[in-house]
Structure formats: structure tokens, C-alpha cells
Amino acid sequence: MIKYTPAFLTKLEDLVAESDYILRYEKGNFKSGYCLLKEQKIMIINKFFTTEGKINALLDILRGLVLDTTRFSEKSLKLYEELNAVEKVG
């Protein structure tokens, strides 16, 4: 299901863009490779990560959040549901 490709990263970025959160890539000393500012609804991921690292960081963040899906496109909603289904099975 999870493909570590730039195309899959773009799908995850599109999903986040349709949510209430803002995704930013910046340099920083994040212990986990990312920082989540829940109050401001900002996700910050280390910009020096590889594609695989960025995907893993986004997946970690998305597993810990419940997003408002009312603004999601059909593709993003399907992806979000698939990611949540994998989490419940795994």
C-alpha cells in the first residue's frame, strides 16, 4: 500500500493541503524529524529528509491526528480511509 515514491509523497501533501493543517519543510533539530504545532495546525518536517523519510514523518503525524474530512476530494478521502484502515489492522 505504501509506496516510497515522489508521487505518493505528493498524494500525502495534497491530503494535508485539503485539511486544516499547513505543511512546511524546514531545517531544524527535531528529534523525531518533524514538529507538530497542533494549536496553530502546522506540520514541520525536516527538509533534508529523503523522500522515504518525509513519507514516514507524514504518516507518523497523520496516525496521531483526526482530520476534518469534509473538504477532502474523493481521492484524498479514499487515501485517508486507507491509511486509517492500515493503522487499525497493523
Secondary structure, 3 states (H helix, E strand, C coil): CCCCCHHHHHHHHHHHHCCCCEEEEECCCCCCCEEEECCCCEEEEECCCCHHHHHHHHHHHHHCCCCCHHHCCHHHHHHHHHHHHHHHHC
